[in-house]
Amino acid sequence: MKNSIGLSLITLLVLLSCTSPPPMGKLDAEDQFLLARERYDDRDFEEAQQEFQKLIWNYPGSDYVDDAQYYLADCYRILEDYPTAIVEYSRLLRNYSQSPLAPAAQYHLALCYFEQSLPSHLDQNFTQKAIEELEFFLEEYPQSELVPQAGELMLKARTKLAKKGYDNARLYVKMKSYEAAIIYIEEILEEYGDTKWADDTRYLLGECYRHQEKWQQALDAYRLTLEMDPPKKLRRQAESRIRQIEEKLE
Protein backbone atom coordinates (compact mmCIF):
# COMPACT_ATOMS: atom_id res chain seq x y z
CA MET A 1 0.00 0.00 0.00
CA LYS A 2 2.83 2.37 0.97
CA ASN A 3 4.63 1.48 -2.23
CA SER A 4 1.50 2.28 -4.21
CA ILE A 5 1.11 5.71 -2.54
CA GLY A 6 4.78 6.48 -3.09
CA LEU A 7 4.55 5.56 -6.74
CA SER A 8 1.50 7.81 -7.18
CA LEU A 9 3.31 10.76 -5.60
CA ILE A 10 6.31 10.27 -7.87
CA THR A 11 4.05 10.07 -10.92
CA LEU A 12 2.28 13.31 -9.89
CA LEU A 13 5.59 15.13 -9.41
CA VAL A 14 6.76 14.00 -12.85
CA LEU A 15 3.54 15.20 -14.48
CA LEU A 16 3.73 18.57 -12.73
CA SER A 17 7.31 19.02 -13.84
CA CYS A 18 6.25 18.49 -17.48
CA THR A 19 3.46 21.08 -17.54
CA SER A 20 3.95 24.65 -18.75
CA PRO A 21 4.69 27.31 -16.16
CA PRO A 22 1.69 29.41 -15.08
CA PRO A 23 0.95 32.34 -17.43
CA MET A 24 2.37 35.74 -16.62
CA GLY A 25 -0.12 38.24 -15.27
CA LYS A 26 -1.79 40.45 -17.89
CA LEU A 27 -0.96 44.13 -18.16
CA ASP A 28 -3.67 46.40 -16.85
CA ALA A 29 -5.70 48.40 -19.40
CA GLU A 30 -3.57 51.54 -19.22
CA ASP A 31 -0.26 49.73 -19.62
CA GLN A 32 -1.70 47.61 -22.44
CA PHE A 33 -2.78 50.76 -24.24
CA LEU A 34 0.60 52.43 -23.72
CA LEU A 35 2.33 49.34 -25.11
CA ALA A 36 0.07 49.33 -28.17
CA ARG A 37 0.58 53.06 -28.73
CA GLU A 38 4.32 52.59 -28.51
CA ARG A 39 4.15 50.01 -31.31
CA TYR A 40 1.89 52.36 -33.29
CA ASP A 41 4.20 55.35 -32.84
CA ASP A 42 7.13 53.18 -33.91
CA ARG A 43 5.12 52.39 -37.09
CA ASP A 44 5.10 48.70 -36.25
CA PHE A 45 1.46 48.55 -37.27
CA GLU A 46 1.07 44.78 -37.44
CA GLU A 47 2.33 44.39 -33.89
CA ALA A 48 0.22 47.38 -32.82
CA GLN A 49 -2.87 45.67 -34.23
CA GLN A 50 -2.32 42.69 -31.99
CA GLU A 51 -1.77 44.81 -28.89
CA PHE A 52 -4.83 47.00 -29.49
CA GLN A 53 -6.90 43.87 -30.11
CA LYS A 54 -5.72 42.39 -26.80
CA LEU A 55 -6.98 45.46 -25.00
CA ILE A 56 -10.37 45.31 -26.74
CA TRP A 57 -10.79 41.62 -25.87
CA ASN A 58 -9.50 41.76 -22.30
CA TYR A 59 -10.93 45.12 -21.17
CA PRO A 60 -14.23 45.68 -23.01
CA GLY A 61 -15.44 48.13 -20.36
CA SER A 62 -12.22 50.10 -20.09
CA ASP A 63 -11.96 53.85 -20.70
CA TYR A 64 -9.26 52.99 -23.24
CA VAL A 65 -11.32 50.66 -25.40
CA ASP A 66 -12.67 53.31 -27.80
CA ASP A 67 -9.14 54.62 -28.33
CA ALA A 68 -7.94 51.09 -28.97
CA GLN A 69 -10.77 50.51 -31.43
CA TYR A 70 -9.89 53.69 -33.33
CA TYR A 71 -6.18 52.92 -33.54
CA LEU A 72 -6.88 49.33 -34.53
CA ALA A 73 -8.90 50.62 -37.48
CA ASP A 74 -6.17 53.15 -38.25
CA CYS A 75 -3.55 50.40 -38.42
CA TYR A 76 -5.59 48.57 -41.06
CA ARG A 77 -6.05 51.80 -43.03
CA ILE A 78 -2.35 52.64 -42.99
CA LEU A 79 -1.56 49.09 -44.12
CA GLU A 80 -4.09 49.66 -46.96
CA ASP A 81 -6.43 46.92 -45.80
CA TYR A 82 -9.35 49.25 -46.46
CA PRO A 83 -12.23 46.72 -46.19
CA THR A 84 -11.12 45.67 -42.69
CA ALA A 85 -10.48 49.28 -41.70
CA ILE A 86 -14.06 50.12 -42.72
CA VAL A 87 -15.37 47.32 -40.49
CA GLU A 88 -13.33 48.55 -37.52
CA TYR A 89 -14.16 52.25 -37.95
CA SER A 90 -17.84 51.31 -38.29
CA ARG A 91 -17.63 49.28 -35.07
CA LEU A 92 -16.29 52.33 -33.23
CA LEU A 93 -19.04 54.55 -34.61
CA ARG A 94 -21.70 51.99 -33.73
CA ASN A 95 -20.51 51.06 -30.23
CA TYR A 96 -18.86 54.29 -29.07
CA SER A 97 -20.71 57.02 -30.95
CA GLN A 98 -20.01 59.56 -28.19
CA SER A 99 -16.26 58.99 -28.27
CA PRO A 100 -14.11 62.07 -28.95
CA LEU A 101 -12.56 59.99 -31.73
CA ALA A 102 -15.89 59.51 -33.56
CA PRO A 103 -15.39 62.50 -35.93
CA ALA A 104 -11.95 61.25 -37.00
CA ALA A 105 -13.33 57.74 -37.41
CA GLN A 106 -16.16 59.03 -39.63
CA TYR A 107 -13.74 61.01 -41.81
CA HIS A 108 -11.35 58.09 -42.20
CA LEU A 109 -14.25 55.77 -42.95
CA ALA A 110 -15.07 57.99 -45.94
CA LEU A 111 -11.39 58.09 -46.90
CA CYS A 112 -11.22 54.29 -46.95
CA TYR A 113 -14.13 54.15 -49.37
CA PHE A 114 -12.49 56.76 -51.61
CA GLU A 115 -9.17 54.92 -51.58
CA GLN A 116 -10.97 51.93 -53.10
CA SER A 117 -12.69 53.95 -55.84
CA LEU A 118 -11.89 52.92 -59.39
CA PRO A 119 -10.82 55.09 -62.36
CA SER A 120 -13.60 57.35 -63.62
CA HIS A 121 -14.53 55.14 -66.60
CA LEU A 122 -15.30 52.22 -64.30
CA ASP A 123 -17.95 51.60 -61.63
CA GLN A 124 -18.15 54.45 -59.11
CA ASN A 125 -19.92 52.75 -56.19
CA PHE A 126 -17.04 53.41 -53.81
CA THR A 127 -16.87 57.05 -54.88
CA GLN A 128 -20.59 57.46 -54.22
CA LYS A 129 -20.24 55.77 -50.84
CA ALA A 130 -17.34 58.07 -49.92
CA ILE A 131 -19.50 61.10 -50.76
CA GLU A 132 -22.36 59.78 -48.61
CA GLU A 133 -20.03 59.28 -45.64
CA LEU A 134 -18.46 62.72 -46.13
CA GLU A 135 -21.88 64.36 -46.25
CA PHE A 136 -22.73 62.66 -42.95
CA PHE A 137 -19.41 63.82 -41.46
CA LEU A 138 -19.95 67.45 -42.50
CA GLU A 139 -23.50 67.40 -41.16
CA GLU A 140 -22.68 65.75 -37.82
CA TYR A 141 -19.29 67.30 -37.05
CA PRO A 142 -19.21 70.82 -38.58
CA GLN A 143 -16.77 72.01 -35.90
CA SER A 144 -14.22 69.24 -36.48
CA GLU A 145 -10.68 70.25 -37.37
CA LEU A 146 -10.92 67.71 -40.20
CA VAL A 147 -13.59 69.72 -42.06
CA PRO A 148 -11.05 71.29 -44.49
CA GLN A 149 -9.66 67.86 -45.41
CA ALA A 150 -13.18 66.52 -45.79
CA GLY A 151 -13.99 69.37 -48.18
CA GLU A 152 -10.93 68.60 -50.28
CA LEU A 153 -11.79 64.90 -50.38
CA MET A 154 -15.38 65.70 -51.31
CA LEU A 155 -14.18 67.80 -54.24
CA LYS A 156 -11.91 64.98 -55.44
CA ALA A 157 -14.78 62.50 -55.31
CA ARG A 158 -17.21 64.81 -57.07
CA THR A 159 -14.61 65.66 -59.70
CA LYS A 160 -14.25 61.96 -60.47
CA LEU A 161 -18.01 61.68 -61.00
CA ALA A 162 -17.96 64.79 -63.18
CA LYS A 163 -15.22 63.24 -65.32
CA LYS A 164 -17.29 60.09 -65.76
CA GLY A 165 -20.30 62.14 -66.87
CA TYR A 166 -18.17 64.24 -69.23
CA ASP A 167 -16.69 61.14 -70.86
CA ASN A 168 -20.18 59.71 -71.34
CA ALA A 169 -21.33 62.97 -72.94
CA ARG A 170 -18.34 62.99 -75.30
CA LEU A 171 -19.11 59.42 -76.31
CA TYR A 172 -22.63 60.42 -77.29
CA VAL A 173 -21.28 63.38 -79.25
CA LYS A 174 -19.02 61.02 -81.20
CA MET A 175 -22.07 58.87 -81.88
CA LYS A 176 -23.92 62.03 -83.01
CA SER A 177 -26.54 61.45 -80.32
CA TYR A 178 -26.55 65.10 -79.35
CA GLU A 179 -29.75 65.12 -77.30
CA ALA A 180 -28.46 62.26 -75.14
CA ALA A 181 -25.17 64.13 -74.72
CA ILE A 182 -27.03 67.27 -73.63
CA ILE A 183 -28.81 65.31 -70.89
CA TYR A 184 -25.45 64.29 -69.42
CA ILE A 185 -24.08 67.81 -69.86
CA GLU A 186 -26.96 69.46 -68.05
CA GLU A 187 -26.60 67.00 -65.18
CA ILE A 188 -22.87 67.71 -64.87
CA LEU A 189 -23.38 71.47 -64.87
CA GLU A 190 -26.13 71.21 -62.27
CA GLU A 191 -24.43 68.74 -59.93
CA TYR A 192 -20.72 69.35 -60.50
CA GLY A 193 -20.49 72.92 -61.75
CA ASP A 194 -17.74 73.68 -59.23
CA THR A 195 -15.37 71.01 -60.54
CA LYS A 196 -12.63 71.46 -63.11
CA TRP A 197 -14.68 69.62 -65.74
CA ALA A 198 -17.36 72.31 -65.83
CA ASP A 199 -15.49 74.46 -68.40
CA ASP A 200 -14.99 71.58 -70.84
CA THR A 201 -18.61 70.60 -70.33
CA ARG A 202 -19.92 74.08 -71.20
CA TYR A 203 -17.82 74.07 -74.35
CA LEU A 204 -19.10 70.60 -75.22
CA LEU A 205 -22.65 71.93 -74.87
CA GLY A 206 -21.80 74.55 -77.47
CA GLU A 207 -20.50 71.80 -79.74
CA CYS A 208 -23.77 69.86 -79.43
CA TYR A 209 -25.83 72.91 -80.40
CA ARG A 210 -23.42 73.75 -83.25
CA HIS A 211 -23.80 70.28 -84.72
CA GLN A 212 -27.56 70.71 -84.48
CA GLU A 213 -27.26 74.13 -86.17
CA LYS A 214 -28.87 75.79 -83.17
CA TRP A 215 -26.64 78.79 -83.63
CA GLN A 216 -27.90 81.11 -80.92
CA GLN A 217 -27.84 78.39 -78.26
CA ALA A 218 -24.34 77.45 -79.38
CA LEU A 219 -23.21 81.08 -79.09
CA ASP A 220 -24.70 81.32 -75.61
CA ALA A 221 -22.82 78.19 -74.51
CA TYR A 222 -19.49 79.36 -75.93
CA ARG A 223 -19.89 82.82 -74.42
CA LEU A 224 -20.74 81.35 -71.04
CA THR A 225 -17.58 79.27 -71.34
CA LEU A 226 -15.58 82.48 -71.77
CA GLU A 227 -17.31 84.16 -68.83
CA MET A 228 -16.16 81.36 -66.53
CA ASP A 229 -12.49 82.18 -67.27
CA PRO A 230 -11.45 78.80 -68.74
CA PRO A 231 -7.86 77.67 -69.47
CA LYS A 232 -6.17 79.43 -72.39
CA LYS A 233 -6.54 76.57 -74.85
CA LEU A 234 -10.24 76.23 -74.21
CA ARG A 235 -10.67 80.00 -74.38
CA ARG A 236 -9.08 80.10 -77.83
CA GLN A 237 -11.32 77.27 -79.03
CA ALA A 238 -14.47 78.99 -77.76
CA GLU A 239 -13.45 82.32 -79.31
CA SER A 240 -12.79 80.57 -82.63
CA ARG A 241 -16.23 78.93 -82.59
CA ILE A 242 -17.91 82.25 -81.81
CA ARG A 243 -16.19 83.93 -84.77
CA GLN A 244 -17.18 81.08 -87.08
CA ILE A 245 -20.83 81.25 -86.09
CA GLU A 246 -20.99 85.05 -86.20
CA GLU A 247 -19.52 85.02 -89.71
CA LYS A 248 -22.02 82.39 -90.79
CA LEU A 249 -24.94 84.41 -89.37
CA GLU A 250 -23.70 87.58 -91.09
C-alpha positions in Angstrom: 0.0 0.0 0.0 2.8 2.4 1.0 4.6 1.5 -2.2 1.5 2.3 -4.2 1.1 5.7 -2.5 4.8 6.5 -3.1 4.5 5.6 -6.7 1.5 7.8 -7.2 3.3 10.8 -5.6 6.3 10.3 -7.9 4.1 10.1 -10.9 2.3 13.3 -9.9 5.6 15.1 -9.4 6.8 14.0 -12.8 3.5 15.2 -14.5 3.7 18.6 -12.7 7.3 19.0 -13.8 6.3 18.5 -17.5 3.5 21.1 -17.5 4.0 24.7 -18.7 4.7 27.3 -16.2 1.7 29.4 -15.1 0.9 32.3 -17.4 2.4 35.7 -16.6 -0.1 38.2 -15.3 -1.8 40.4 -17.9 -1.0 44.1 -18.2 -3.7 46.4 -16.9 -5.7 48.4 -19.4 -3.6 51.5 -19.2 -0.3 49.7 -19.6 -1.7 47.6 -22.4 -2.8 50.8 -24.2 0.6 52.4 -23.7 2.3 49.3 -25.1 0.1 49.3 -28.2 0.6 53.1 -28.7 4.3 52.6 -28.5 4.1 50.0 -31.3 1.9 52.4 -33.3 4.2 55.4 -32.8 7.1 53.2 -33.9 5.1 52.4 -37.1 5.1 48.7 -36.2 1.5 48.5 -37.3 1.1 44.8 -37.4 2.3 44.4 -33.9 0.2 47.4 -32.8 -2.9 45.7 -34.2 -2.3 42.7 -32.0 -1.8 44.8 -28.9 -4.8 47.0 -29.5 -6.9 43.9 -30.1 -5.7 42.4 -26.8 -7.0 45.5 -25.0 -10.4 45.3 -26.7 -10.8 41.6 -25.9 -9.5 41.8 -22.3 -10.9 45.1 -21.2 -14.2 45.7 -23.0 -15.4 48.1 -20.4 -12.2 50.1 -20.1 -12.0 53.8 -20.7 -9.3 53.0 -23.2 -11.3 50.7 -25.4 -12.7 53.3 -27.8 -9.1 54.6 -28.3 -7.9 51.1 -29.0 -10.8 50.5 -31.4 -9.9 53.7 -33.3 -6.2 52.9 -33.5 -6.9 49.3 -34.5 -8.9 50.6 -37.5 -6.2 53.2 -38.2 -3.5 50.4 -38.4 -5.6 48.6 -41.1 -6.0 51.8 -43.0 -2.3 52.6 -43.0 -1.6 49.1 -44.1 -4.1 49.7 -47.0 -6.4 46.9 -45.8 -9.4 49.2 -46.5 -12.2 46.7 -46.2 -11.1 45.7 -42.7 -10.5 49.3 -41.7 -14.1 50.1 -42.7 -15.4 47.3 -40.5 -13.3 48.5 -37.5 -14.2 52.3 -38.0 -17.8 51.3 -38.3 -17.6 49.3 -35.1 -16.3 52.3 -33.2 -19.0 54.5 -34.6 -21.7 52.0 -33.7 -20.5 51.1 -30.2 -18.9 54.3 -29.1 -20.7 57.0 -30.9 -20.0 59.6 -28.2 -16.3 59.0 -28.3 -14.1 62.1 -28.9 -12.6 60.0 -31.7 -15.9 59.5 -33.6 -15.4 62.5 -35.9 -11.9 61.3 -37.0 -13.3 57.7 -37.4 -16.2 59.0 -39.6 -13.7 61.0 -41.8 -11.4 58.1 -42.2 -14.3 55.8 -43.0 -15.1 58.0 -45.9 -11.4 58.1 -46.9 -11.2 54.3 -46.9 -14.1 54.2 -49.4 -12.5 56.8 -51.6 -9.2 54.9 -51.6 -11.0 51.9 -53.1 -12.7 54.0 -55.8 -11.9 52.9 -59.4 -10.8 55.1 -62.4 -13.6 57.3 -63.6 -14.5 55.1 -66.6 -15.3 52.2 -64.3 -17.9 51.6 -61.6 -18.1 54.5 -59.1 -19.9 52.8 -56.2 -17.0 53.4 -53.8 -16.9 57.1 -54.9 -20.6 57.5 -54.2 -20.2 55.8 -50.8 -17.3 58.1 -49.9 -19.5 61.1 -50.8 -22.4 59.8 -48.6 -20.0 59.3 -45.6 -18.5 62.7 -46.1 -21.9 64.4 -46.3 -22.7 62.7 -42.9 -19.4 63.8 -41.5 -20.0 67.5 -42.5 -23.5 67.4 -41.2 -22.7 65.8 -37.8 -19.3 67.3 -37.1 -19.2 70.8 -38.6 -16.8 72.0 -35.9 -14.2 69.2 -36.5 -10.7 70.2 -37.4 -10.9 67.7 -40.2 -13.6 69.7 -42.1 -11.1 71.3 -44.5 -9.7 67.9 -45.4 -13.2 66.5 -45.8 -14.0 69.4 -48.2 -10.9 68.6 -50.3 -11.8 64.9 -50.4 -15.4 65.7 -51.3 -14.2 67.8 -54.2 -11.9 65.0 -55.4 -14.8 62.5 -55.3 -17.2 64.8 -57.1 -14.6 65.7 -59.7 -14.2 62.0 -60.5 -18.0 61.7 -61.0 -18.0 64.8 -63.2 -15.2 63.2 -65.3 -17.3 60.1 -65.8 -20.3 62.1 -66.9 -18.2 64.2 -69.2 -16.7 61.1 -70.9 -20.2 59.7 -71.3 -21.3 63.0 -72.9 -18.3 63.0 -75.3 -19.1 59.4 -76.3 -22.6 60.4 -77.3 -21.3 63.4 -79.2 -19.0 61.0 -81.2 -22.1 58.9 -81.9 -23.9 62.0 -83.0 -26.5 61.5 -80.3 -26.5 65.1 -79.3 -29.8 65.1 -77.3 -28.5 62.3 -75.1 -25.2 64.1 -74.7 -27.0 67.3 -73.6 -28.8 65.3 -70.9 -25.4 64.3 -69.4 -24.1 67.8 -69.9 -27.0 69.5 -68.0 -26.6 67.0 -65.2 -22.9 67.7 -64.9 -23.4 71.5 -64.9 -26.1 71.2 -62.3 -24.4 68.7 -59.9 -20.7 69.3 -60.5 -20.5 72.9 -61.8 -17.7 73.7 -59.2 -15.4 71.0 -60.5 -12.6 71.5 -63.1 -14.7 69.6 -65.7 -17.4 72.3 -65.8 -15.5 74.5 -68.4 -15.0 71.6 -70.8 -18.6 70.6 -70.3 -19.9 74.1 -71.2 -17.8 74.1 -74.4 -19.1 70.6 -75.2 -22.7 71.9 -74.9 -21.8 74.5 -77.5 -20.5 71.8 -79.7 -23.8 69.9 -79.4 -25.8 72.9 -80.4 -23.4 73.8 -83.3 -23.8 70.3 -84.7 -27.6 70.7 -84.5 -27.3 74.1 -86.2 -28.9 75.8 -83.2 -26.6 78.8 -83.6 -27.9 81.1 -80.9 -27.8 78.4 -78.3 -24.3 77.4 -79.4 -23.2 81.1 -79.1 -24.7 81.3 -75.6 -22.8 78.2 -74.5 -19.5 79.4 -75.9 -19.9 82.8 -74.4 -20.7 81.4 -71.0 -17.6 79.3 -71.3 -15.6 82.5 -71.8 -17.3 84.2 -68.8 -16.2 81.4 -66.5 -12.5 82.2 -67.3 -11.5 78.8 -68.7 -7.9 77.7 -69.5 -6.2 79.4 -72.4 -6.5 76.6 -74.8 -10.2 76.2 -74.2 -10.7 80.0 -74.4 -9.1 80.1 -77.8 -11.3 77.3 -79.0 -14.5 79.0 -77.8 -13.5 82.3 -79.3 -12.8 80.6 -82.6 -16.2 78.9 -82.6 -17.9 82.3 -81.8 -16.2 83.9 -84.8 -17.2 81.1 -87.1 -20.8 81.3 -86.1 -21.0 85.1 -86.2 -19.5 85.0 -89.7 -22.0 82.4 -90.8 -24.9 84.4 -89.4 -23.7 87.6 -91.1 
